[in-house]
Amino acid sequence: MFHKLFKENLLVESMKLVFTPDWFLTPDVFIEFFSFVVLVLFFIYSVRNYKLTKNRGALYLGLGFLLIAVAELSTIATKLVLYYDSIFTRQLGDDIISYHLVNSVDIFYYIGFFFHKLLTLLGLYTIYRISSKRSSAGDVFLTICFIVIASLFSNAFYYVFHIVALILLCLIINNYYDLYKKNKFRNTKVLLGAFSMLALSQVIMILSKLQMLYVLAQIVQLISYIILLILIIIILNHGERKKKKQN
């Protein structure tokens, strides 16, 4: 009975950080895992592209997605502990489970979600920097400091992270829209669509205290990464066709 109350208290506390209805717990983790896999695949492709073309833009794009992939991994680990039995929530006996253990679990949750937010924002900023004009090291330092502060404040005010992420995504979308107007490449258009869906998911996340809106935001995020996966498949298929023609 004590174990049940203990775990319920953990879930209540955790709802300050995530707003997931019980029936969506497993799909929620699946979406995060799928996002992680797609981002890692895109990073691998970007590194291969850089080795062939020496295009730093492709490398930075890959590094940005890698940071977001690690952020997804952080939130997966945190949610697995949050949603399912683990060494923290296992039945340990009334005498062992104490205030100090609850405190430790709270710290683990906050650190896990903090790194998710921090790495996501750093990843988005890295992608934004690809097409933006050069700035001084001081400007970059100040921006990173702002990102760290925003990530810290997001534990108390969850929407701060989503607002900052939305701003960065809008800047990225603007850069890629300008690029698409110049080159009219299909791949640029597809990537633009993926970033647009991610931006939409952040808009919905700002209102995610309503559980169904959280579910909708996660589904929109899933669609954005499916689009990204389609882009990877398109590029790889194009490469295979090109090799066959050369042969």
Buried (B, 14 or more C-beta within 10 A) or exposed (E): EEBEEBBEEBBEBBEBBBBBEEEBBEBBBEBBBBBBEBBBBBBBBBBEBBEEEEEEBBBBBBBBBBBBBBBBBBBBBBBBBBBEEEEBBEEBEEEEBEEEBBEEBBEBBBEBBBBBBBBBBBBBBBBBBBBEEEEEEEEEEEBBEEBBEBBBBBBEEBBBBBBBBBBBBBBBBEBBBEBBEEEEEEEBBBBBBBBBBBBBBBBBBBBBEEBEBBBBBBBBBBBBBBBBBBBBEEBEEEBEEEEEEEE
